Amino acid sequence: MEVLDSGEIDNADSISFISAVLSIEDFEIEFPDEYLLIDTISNIENPHYVIQQLNIKV
């Protein structure tokens, strides 16, 4: 998985998607099931937005 200059994530397959979610959860941030979609991780800003909406300080 690679983050492009545009913020989009390239080469995100199912294994790298699961790895990314588990990495985020290492910070004790649990994404609600409705956000556990590959589209949510398709751009680096999307997980950041979700975390902000959950009012979690990182």
RAPE-V638005 format. One line per field, one symbol per residue. ss: DSSP state (H for helix, E for strand, - for the rest). psi: psi as a letter, one per 20 degrees, with the letter a starting at -180 (. if undefined). burial: b if it has 9 or more other ideal C-beta (glycine too) atoms within 8 Angstrom, else e. A space follows every 10 residues. Layout:
# RAPE-V638005
ss = ???
psi = ???
burial = ???
This chain:
# RAPE-V638005
ss = -EE----EEE ---HHHHHHH HHHHH----- --HHH----- --EHHHHHHH HHH-----
psi = ppprhiiqpq lnahghgggg ghggihjkop pqhiimqhhh jiphhghggg gghilpp.
burial = beeeeeebbe ebeeebbebb beebbeeebe beeeeeeeeb bbebebbeeb beeeeeee
